[in-house]
Amino acid sequence: MKKLFTIFVSLLLVTGAVNLASAAYVDIVPNQPDPYQVNQGELFSVAIYLIGDNSDSMNTYSFGIAFDPLELELKSVDPLSAEDIGPAGWTDFWALAYKAAESRVDNFDGYSFSAVTLTDDILLGTIDFTVLTPIADGVDDIWVHYGPGEGFGINGSSQHLDSTGPDLAAVPIPAAAWLLGSGLLGLIGIRRYRRD
């Protein structure tokens, strides 16, 4: 009997924890046809989306966007104001703030008096960068930053959602030319003959 009671209580606790979990995440989407192959000095633009499903109900969000200052330089930020984000009822807290020392843009934020079901992807804004030195280091070059008290109010709890972002790399022009040239020579059939 004690074992059955323990299993029952454990299932109730797990069920409560699972209901608070959210499948929502922040997606940082490059606006280029080939986003991972860029050259120094090029413009690089990203759109920031909140992705959710019908089980997620959100009434507040607050976060910043950080970036790698060795690879990117901030050019412009175009957030949607909370009033532009559908459905209606969102209000902004603070204006955007660029913190150059920390390489981030703060105060992507909004509040709704009635919770909103995340049925569609929500565009939160776009950010333009100038590419400084693209290095494929395996680390996202743009990511979501949460300060104290920031996060997403989803399903009655405050959560720090995961984000996905791009890792830029330079176009390997010398290597591509070398491979193309050696491949063409092989196709043509140029080779050295032995003289005996």
N, C-alpha and C positions, 0 to 999 in steps of 0.2 A: 504494500500500500504506500509505503514511504517513497519507494522508487517511482511509482506512478505519479504521485503528487509532485515530486521533483521534476519529472519530465514535463508535466502539465505547466508548472510555473515557469520552467525554462522556455517552453514554446510561447507562452504569453509575453515574456520579456523580449524574446527574439522578434515576435510579431510587432510589438511596439517599436522596436528599433528599426525594423524594416520599413514601417510606414513613414518614418521620418526621413528616410533616405530619398534622394532625388536623382533622377537620370539626367537632369539638366547640366549643361556645361557652356563655357564661353568659347566660341570659335573665332579665331583671328585668321581671316581669309585674305590671301594676297589677291590684288586686282589685276595681276599680270597674266598673260598667256603661259609663260614659263617662269614661275615665280622664284625658282631656286637657282636660276642662272642669270646673274646680273653683273654689270660692270661698274667700276668706280665712277661716281658722278651721276649715275642714273637716278631717276625718280622711282621710288618704291612706295606703293600705296596698299593699305590694308583696310578691310571692313571688319567691324567687330559685331558679332552676332551673339545673341543669347538663344541657345537651342534647348527646347524642353519638350515635354510630351503632355498629353491630356491629364495625366495624374498629378502634374505640378501646378500649384497655385501660389503665385508670388505677389507680395504687396510692397516690397522694398528692395532696392539694390544700391550698392555703393562700392566702388573699386577704382583702381588706377591702372594705367597701362605703362609698364616699364619696358625699356629697350636697351640693347647693348650699345654703349656709346663709342666703342671701338669700331663698330661696323656700320652704325646708322647715326644720322643727324636729323633731328626733328625739323620738318619744314612747315607743316600746318596741321591743325586739328579741326575736324568738322563733326562735332557730336550732334546727334539729334537731341533737341530739347525734349524734356519729359512729355510735353504736350503733343509732340509729333509722334510719339510711340503709341501705337494702337494696342489695345482699345483705349478710349479716352479715360481720363481720371488721374493721370500721372502728373506730379508736380516736381520741380527741381528743388534741391536743397541749396547747393552752392554753385558758383561759376567754376569753370575749369581752371586749374592752376598748373602751370608748367614749372617743375622743379629741376633746373638744369644740373645742380650738384648731384641729385639722385638719378638723373636720366629717366624721368617718368612724368606722366601727365596724370594728375589726380582729379577726383570729383566727377567721374562718370557716375551719376547718382539719380535716383528718383524715388518717389513714394506715391502709393495709391491708397485711398481710404477704403476701397473695396478690393479684395484680392482679385488678381487677374489669372485666368487659366492660360498656361503656355501652350496654346494649340498650334501656333505657327512660330517660325523663326523670327526673332525680333532684331532688326538692325539698330544698334545703339550708336553708331557713328563710324567715321572713317578718319584715318591718320595718314599723312604723307611724310615720307622720309627721303633724304638724299643718302645714297649708298656711299660710305666712306671706304671701307676695306672689307669686302665680303670674304668670310672665312667659314668653310664648312667644318665646324667644330663639334657637331652632334648635339648642340644645345640650342633651344629656341632663342631667336634674337629679339622677339617681341613676346611679352607674357603679361598676364594679369597680376597686379600687385594689390595686396590687401593690407591696409593700415589698421591701427587699433579701432575696433568697433565696426569695421567694414565687412561686407559680405552680402549675401542674398537672403532675404526673408522668404523662404519657400516652405510650404506646408506647415507653417507655424513654428519653424525653427530657423535660426541663423546659420548659414552654411557658406563655406569657402568652396566655390565650384572650381573644378579643374579647367584648364584652358589648353588649347592646342594652338601653336604658332609656328611660323616658318623659321628655318635655318638657312640663311643665304649662302651661296657659293659663287665664286668667280667663274666666268666662262673660261674654260681651259683652251684658249686659242692655240698656243704653241703645241700643246700635246695633240690637239685635234689635227693640226696641219701635219705633224709628224706621222700620225697614224694614217691619215688619208694619203699622204705622199708615199709611204712605204707600201700601202695596200695597192695603190695604182701601179707602182713599179712591179709588184708581184703579179698583177693581172696582165701587164704588158709582156712580162716574161724576160725582163732584163736580168741577166745573171752573168757570173764570171765563168769562163770556160778554162779548163786546165790545158795547158800546152805540154804535151809529152814529147 
